[in-house]
Amino acid sequence: MAKEKKAIIVGAGLAGSLWAVYLAKEGYKVTIYERRPDIRQAEISAGKSINLALSVRGWTALKAAGIDKDVEELAIPMPGRIMHSLDGELTYQPYGKDGEAIYSVSRGHLNAMMMEIAEKKGGATIHYNTKCIDADTKAGTVKLQSYETGEVFEDSAEVVFAADGAFSAVRYNAFQKQNRFDYMQDYIDDGYKELLLPPDENGDYRIDKNALHIWPRGRFMLIALPNEDGSFTCTLFMPFEGENSFESIKTDEDVKNFFKTTFPDFYDMMPNLVENWHEHPLSSLSIIRCKPWTSGKMALIGDAAHATVPFYGQGMNASFEDCYVMYNLMKKHQSNGRAGNENWEAVFKEYEERKPDGDALQDLSVYNYHVMRDYVADPKFLLQKKIEAKFSAAHPDKWMPLYSQVSFSNIRYSEAWKKGMEQDALMKKVMDKPNIEEIWDSKEIEDEILSLI
């Protein structure tokens, strides 16, 4: 192997920690700078950390890095979602075929584990409480400041990766000041607040552990994902302003009345609702699009390149996929197949081809918000999904549902989005048949779909 080369990663979150493991596999000495304190020293609870849904793309990346077995300890399978109606009726909807599931993972616990792996398996050095205040893409230099001492210093490397999230300091200080750098930031109208539903008095789960729970209420919704300790991380998504908004809930009495009338079954099982409401901040959700993702010796990965809203559960999976794609490009562009001899210019150029996938991920995320919030309680939508599932089972070579393309395959996001929209347009024609409710299970409908494909 060639002389050990150095790489810098700004951000010790999920993408930064995983990328450190990949770089170390190829013989790089990795230094990570993280502006937050070491989260392993702090108590991890709900707050600003919507639980993560790990799916095939994420597992593919973890497996290639050799750390999937470590993460399995934290992962709770969710083969479907359970809808909670206003009158307490429960409806189960499987996500895919038998054996297919997405996995609930606590962001804080996963991040702590990934940092540990980056240090122990990857040999990375992580400097906490250190913020990036400037960067030079051509020189591969980052200017940093320690929160603890106030000291300002510089560090440089052959390659530098910005894995420092939606509001990336590297992107802001280096990329966004460059000529012809495209940048768009869009806050959606809704915010979110977390609540922690504790285990019952016996330490057991109060609702089905192996499901993602949704209380769809049209313009807003509540979701719940299981944790390892019997609790659920619950998230209320709702507009900031207007009727039924965070603004309209002003007093403790308002909190109680809102939950009692809107999510009665949740209200009955949730102890200390008001205290919980005040414990966790109201947070906003944004989509960030930009290009190019690389410049000189630097590249943006994860949310720094394509931050999205959480409604497809793909933010982390996409970030892990960035690492997996970049790792394969490193292997592809190594001279004589020797680690440490990468042609980074070629790697970065090809990595840029992933930009349409970042855009499609964001389109998918917004689309799925409407699905979760509005459509999952709509009988016509549910019938459409039933027809699609039946047709897909009969003709797997001709039809893979959009959700399966995104969550249970490694098909590019851009391809999945394009194919999914084509399928939806086709299904709208089928659903327009006047007696579809009576004939949906017939040979006639199967032949109709076959003729339209």
Buried (B, 14 or more C-beta within 10 A) or exposed (E): EEEEBBBBBBBBBBBBBBBBBBBBBBBBBBBBBBBBEEBBEEEBBBBEBBBBBBBBBBBBBBEBBEBBEBBEEBBBBBBBBBBBEBEEEEEEBBBBBEEBBBBBBBBBBBBBBBBEBBBEBBBBEBBBBBBBEBBBBEEBBBBBBBEEEEEEEEBBBBBBBBBBBBEBBBBBBBBEEEEEBEEEEEEBEBBBBBBBBBBEEEEEBBBBBBBBBBBBBEBBBBBBBBBBEBBBBBBBBBBBEEEBBBBEBEEEEEBBEBBEEBBBBBBEEBEEBBEBBEBBEBBEBBBBBBBBBBBBBBBBBBBBBBBBBBBBBBBBBBBBBBBBBBBBBBEEBBEEEEBBBBBBEEBBBBBEEBBBBBBBBBBBBBBBBEBBBBBBBEEEBBBBBEBBBBBBEEBEEEBBBBBBBBBBBEBBBBBBBBBBBEBBEBBEEBBEBEEBEEEBEEEEBBEBBEEEE
